[in-house]
Amino acid sequence: MTTWSRKALLLTVSAAAAAGTLTAVGAPVAHSRPAGPAAPPLSWGACDPIPGTPALDGQQCATLRVPLDYRAPGGRTVDVAVTRLRTDRPEARRGTLLVLAGGPGGSGVQRLAQKGEALRTATEGAYDLVSLDPRGVGGSTRATCGIPESDRHMVTLRAWPAADGSIAENAERARRTAESCARNGGPEVRSFTTRNQARDMDRLRAALGERKLSVWAHSYGSYAGAVYAQEYPDRVDRLVLDSVGDPDPTRVAYGWMANVGPAVALRFPDFAAWAADPAREAEGLRLARRAEDVEPLFLALARKLDRHPKESGTPGVPLTGNRLRQALHGSLNSDTAFAPLARLIRAAQDPAGRPVLPPELTGAMPDEDATLTMAVVCNDVRWPGPDSGYARRVAADRARYPLTAGMPVNISPCAYWKYEEEPRPPRMTDEGPSNVLMIQSLRDPATPLAGALKMRAALGERARMVTVEQGGHGMYLGNGNACGDRVVSDFLVTGKRPARDAHCPD
């Protein structure tokens, strides 16, 4: 394993460029010779409308049929929805770039519609852009566990403890959800795994007639992309891992959740500084005179709402302390969400106010979406069992990270999961092509830098990492850092990346 020094974070991209220390990887490749099993060609046509996402001119969709169980490749199949946006500069085309959405549960078809035009411009037409809805998502084969509606709200799917910190209700909900999945989910639910997503990605590569794919992967998609590169290293051209989690194969999804407490604590001061800025005064959104007063204000308001929920603009869905905490967590992904969060807090403080809840908090998640989100994280790795000390861990986490109130380490349906999990997730190693570029914010509330550093160390000389001097989740074409965007685009277009790990200042 190659040793990686954190001193490398002090290097800047501009210094690397000035010193001539950008190296090219992933030289142009021939894409006409498929590797692995042959797959029938795809039949492309118009995409079905996506609610809330404008149609993208030229985007096409198709269905890829894949084995339900890769151990029985001639048996039952499931459908995977795939999409593409062909280059508008055929003379510049060098291959195909696969776009992986986050989640689990993110739609690649939707993400390509949202990012495709900007990505095509940023990469100068060098790629046909493709994506997929992983099995269980969007237009792909779906399944349900039959989870009751009351258990499918964001604040019940996320295991927020009771106001007094007790987890008895969480444990009972987790047990009945796992039992419902065992009773109703069937083999489709068992097949919702990261490893199967990687296998499906390789089937897509073969169906496209490509020998290799380049990949831009975001959030959970970065983990799926890293798994694909570990399992099929000779089939990846250039790989961008944008906001990635700890790859420890003994605790991947469980560890990701446990990291949320410290991640939110590290990111919250960005919101506090914004909310205390005198510039907010004219907007009516200044919450305190000093940044250090914003957290006590927020915690006191959440405790008050624990005792006395406030009627919201959505009938029958009051603003509770845990809904406020969940709104905070979602709002920390981007600075653009700070103003709506401040308005929510202001309305909650106003005796006559009726807070407008974020859309994700106004109702229950569809059963198919809730099923998929749980199934992937529960199938991928064995979680600690129900008698392993959850109450003790929650109490300690609540004391140390009050903004998240113990939720990140609380019990989930995975503690009672009835399916056998996949073989242990692959261990990320430095064995493979040196063709990975990681990009990461310093204060990511979902996939914190500490976890990304572990992925970086595991990949050794296979990777270079660019850190960005800001907070938020999802950096490339996402949070407005021109330096980070430029480094990733240059890598995808030219294959050049910093010779050493680098840092993008504001």
Secondary structure, DSSP 8 states (H G I E B T S, - for coil): -----GGGGG-BHHHHHHTT-EEE-S-----SS--SS-------EE---BTTB---TT-EEEEEEEESSTTSTTS-EEEEEEEEE--S-GGG--EEEEEE--TTT--HHHHHHHHHHHHHHHTTT-EEEEEE--TTSTTS--------GGG-SHHHHTT---TTS--HHHHHHHHHHHHHHHHH-HHHHHT--HHHHHHHHHHHHHHTT-S-EEEEEETHHHHHHHHHHHH-GGGEEEEEEES-----TTSHHHHHHHTHHHHHHHHHHHHHHHHHSGGGTTTT----SSGGGHHHHHHHHHHHHHHS-B--SSTT--B-HHHHHHHHHHHTT-GGGHHHHHHHHHHHHSTT------GGGSS---HHHHHHHHHHHHHHS----TTS-HHHHHHHHHHH-TTTTTGGGS--GGGG--S---S------S-S-S-EEEEEEEE-SSS-HHHHHHHHHHHGGGEEEEEEEEE-S--TTTS--HHHHHHHHHHHHH-EEESS-EEE--
